[in-house]
């Protein structure tokens, strides 16, 4: 599903979210995926209107996340 792909992408890029905080009241902070979703939203890797936790992510949407992640990493 969507958050599993986010986790895969972040771990592939070596992004450590062990100390990242969930600040949005729209995200269940106790959920295992909360930090991944919060990071994606905070860093404009995923648009809020595109969040659909129950469904998968098509290739186009996943490619856009990866593209934005690459741009973010190049700007560091």
C-alpha positions in Angstrom: 0.0 0.0 0.0 1.0 3.6 -0.1 2.7 3.9 3.3 4.6 0.7 2.7 6.0 2.1 -0.5 7.0 5.3 1.3 8.8 3.3 3.9 10.6 1.3 1.2 11.6 4.6 -0.6 12.9 6.3 2.6 14.9 3.3 3.7 16.4 2.9 0.2 17.6 6.5 0.4 19.0 5.9 3.9 16.7 8.5 5.5 16.7 7.9 9.3 13.3 8.8 10.8 14.0 7.4 14.2 13.7 10.8 15.8 11.2 12.4 13.4 8.1 13.7 15.2 4.5 13.4 14.1 2.9 16.8 14.5 -0.3 16.6 12.4 -3.5 15.9 14.2 -4.7 14.3 11.0 -2.3 11.4 11.4 -2.6 8.7 14.1 0.7 9.2 15.9 0.6 5.7 17.3 0.4 4.0 13.9 3.6 2.4 12.6 3.5 4.4 9.4 2.9 7.8 11.0 6.5 9.1 10.7 6.7 8.1 7.1 3.5 9.8 6.2 4.4 12.9 8.2 7.9 13.1 6.6 6.4 12.7 3.1 3.8 15.5 3.7 6.3 17.8 5.5 8.8 17.5 2.6 6.2 17.8 -0.2 7.0 14.3 -1.4 3.3 13.4 -1.3 0.4 15.8 -1.7 -2.2 15.7 1.1 -5.1 15.1 -1.3 -3.2 12.1 -2.7 -3.0 10.3 0.7 -5.0 7.1 0.6 -3.7 4.7 3.2 -5.8 1.8 2.3 -5.0 1.7 -1.4 -1.8 1.1 -3.3 0.1 3.6 -5.3 0.3 3.5 -9.0 3.6 3.7 -10.9 3.1 7.3 -11.8 2.5 8.4 -8.2 5.4 6.4 -6.9 7.7 7.8 -9.6 6.6 11.3 -8.6 7.6 10.6 -5.0 11.0 9.2 -6.0 11.6 12.2 -8.3 10.8 14.6 -5.5 12.9 12.6 -3.1 15.9 12.8 -5.5 15.4 16.5 -5.9 15.3 16.9 -2.1 18.5 14.8 -1.6 20.3 16.9 -4.3 19.4 20.1 -2.4 20.9 18.9 0.9 
